């Protein structure tokens, strides 16, 4: 029992470390109950998307994560020519970010002699952090009217390529956690 508690606490702590930020927008008048089948937008990604988003292996990771989450909600994936009720489009990009933190001055251990006598050297303490922020945008459009009825955006810091699948799975889970949205009162 004790080891089970520790494992549960560790899993909860790790889940809390996720930095995925999710935002959704939707049309409250959309007939969400009518949307039962979907197909992926067959248009290939354009040059405005980052190379990883155009990479077939990464796109497959995104598609399978979204497919898994939508299937768990009872939605069925069909071919584009099988008359789906809505079309799913995934867009992605990454931006390089540089964060500079200035912590003031620190006094180093060197003792120097100068025109005003001996003393310690004050050196600036600056930390520079270079990282990438990835964004995944998921659009749902009505197949008949071609109008967008739901959009989800997930943004996360890309730590390492080895954790990309876990990041995509986490983003898909969080993006679709509240889909379909509650009916307006």
C-alpha positions in Angstrom: 0.0 0.0 0.0 2.8 2.4 0.9 4.6 1.9 -2.4 1.4 2.4 -4.3 0.9 5.7 -2.6 4.4 6.9 -3.4 4.0 5.9 -7.1 0.7 7.8 -7.3 2.2 10.9 -5.7 5.2 10.8 -8.1 2.9 10.4 -11.1 0.8 13.3 -9.9 3.8 15.5 -9.4 5.2 14.7 -12.8 1.8 15.4 -14.4 1.8 18.8 -12.7 5.1 19.6 -14.4 3.5 19.9 -17.8 3.8 23.3 -19.3 1.2 22.9 -22.1 -1.0 26.0 -22.3 -4.3 25.4 -24.0 -6.9 27.8 -25.3 -10.1 26.9 -27.1 -12.7 29.0 -29.0 -15.9 27.8 -30.5 -19.2 28.8 -31.9 -21.8 28.2 -29.2 -24.6 27.8 -31.9 -22.7 25.0 -33.7 -24.6 21.7 -33.6 -21.9 19.7 -31.8 -24.3 16.7 -31.3 -24.6 16.4 -35.1 -20.8 16.1 -35.6 -20.3 12.3 -35.5 -17.7 11.6 -38.3 -14.6 13.5 -39.3 -11.8 13.4 -41.9 -8.4 15.0 -42.0 -7.9 18.0 -44.3 -6.1 16.5 -47.3 -4.2 19.8 -48.1 -0.5 19.3 -47.4 1.2 21.7 -45.0 2.6 24.9 -46.5 6.0 26.5 -46.2 4.8 28.8 -43.4 4.8 25.8 -41.1 8.1 24.7 -39.5 10.0 21.8 -40.8 9.0 19.4 -38.0 5.3 20.2 -38.7 5.9 19.3 -42.3 7.8 16.1 -41.4 5.5 13.1 -42.1 6.7 11.3 -39.0 5.7 14.2 -36.7 2.4 14.8 -38.5 1.6 11.1 -38.0 2.3 11.5 -34.3 -0.1 14.5 -34.2 -2.8 12.6 -36.3 -2.6 9.5 -34.2 -2.8 11.4 -30.9 -5.9 13.4 -32.1 -7.5 10.3 -33.6 -7.1 8.5 -30.3 -8.7 11.4 -28.3 -11.6 11.8 -30.8 -12.2 8.0 -30.9 -12.4 8.1 -27.0 -15.2 10.6 -27.4 -17.1 8.3 -29.8 -16.3 10.2 -33.0 -15.5 8.1 -36.1 -12.7 8.9 -38.6 -13.7 8.4 -42.3 -12.2 9.1 -45.6 -12.5 12.6 -47.0 -14.8 11.3 -49.8 -17.1 9.4 -47.4 -19.1 12.6 -46.5 -17.7 13.4 -43.0 -19.6 15.8 -40.8 -16.5 17.9 -40.1 -13.0 18.4 -41.3 -10.0 18.5 -39.0 -7.0 20.6 -39.8 -3.7 20.7 -37.8 -1.2 23.5 -38.1 2.0 23.7 -36.3 5.0 26.0 -35.9 7.9 26.7 -33.5 9.6 30.0 -32.6 12.9 30.5 -31.1 12.8 32.5 -27.8 15.7 34.1 -25.9 15.2 34.9 -22.3 17.8 37.1 -20.5 17.7 37.5 -16.8 19.9 40.0 -15.0 20.4 39.3 -11.4 22.5 42.4 -10.6 26.0 42.1 -9.4 27.9 39.5 -7.5 31.3 39.9 -5.8 33.8 37.5 -7.0 36.5 35.9 -5.0 39.3 37.8 -6.7 41.0 40.4 -4.7 42.4 43.2 -6.8 44.5 46.3 -6.3 43.4 49.4 -8.0 43.8 53.2 -7.9 41.4 53.4 -4.9 43.1 50.6 -3.0 42.5 46.9 -2.7 39.0 45.4 -3.1 36.8 42.7 -4.5 35.6 42.7 -8.1 31.9 43.2 -8.7 30.8 41.2 -11.8 27.3 41.3 -13.4 25.3 38.1 -13.1 23.4 37.4 -16.3 21.6 34.2 -17.4 20.7 33.7 -21.1 18.3 30.9 -21.9 17.7 29.9 -25.6 14.7 27.7 -26.2 11.9 26.9 -28.7 8.2 27.3 -28.2 6.0 25.1 -30.3 2.3 25.7 -31.1 -0.2 23.3 -32.4 -3.5 24.7 -33.7 -6.4 22.3 -34.3 -9.3 23.5 -36.4 -12.7 21.8 -36.8 -14.8 23.0 -39.8 -18.3 22.0 -40.8 -17.9 19.8 -43.9 -21.0 21.2 -45.6 -20.7 24.9 -44.8 -16.9 25.0 -44.6 -17.2 27.3 -41.5 -14.9 27.0 -38.6 -16.9 25.9 -35.5 -14.1 25.0 -33.0 -10.4 25.9 -32.6 -7.9 24.6 -30.0 -4.4 26.0 -29.5 -1.7 24.3 -27.5 1.6 25.9 -26.8 4.5 24.3 -25.0 8.3 24.7 -24.6 10.1 22.1 -26.8 12.6 20.6 -24.4 14.0 17.8 -26.5 13.2 15.8 -29.6 13.1 12.6 -27.6 10.1 13.9 -25.6 8.2 15.1 -28.7 5.7 12.2 -28.8 4.9 12.6 -25.1 4.4 16.4 -25.6 2.1 15.8 -28.6 0.1 13.2 -26.7 -0.2 15.6 -23.7 -1.2 18.5 -26.0 -3.9 16.4 -27.7 -5.3 15.2 -24.4 -5.5 18.7 -23.0 -6.8 20.2 -26.2 -9.7 17.8 -26.4 -10.4 17.4 -22.7 -13.5 19.6 -22.9 -14.7 18.8 -26.4 -17.5 19.1 -27.1 -18.0 22.2 -25.1 -20.9 22.5 -22.7 -24.2 23.7 -24.2 -25.0 27.3 -23.5 -27.6 27.9 -20.9 
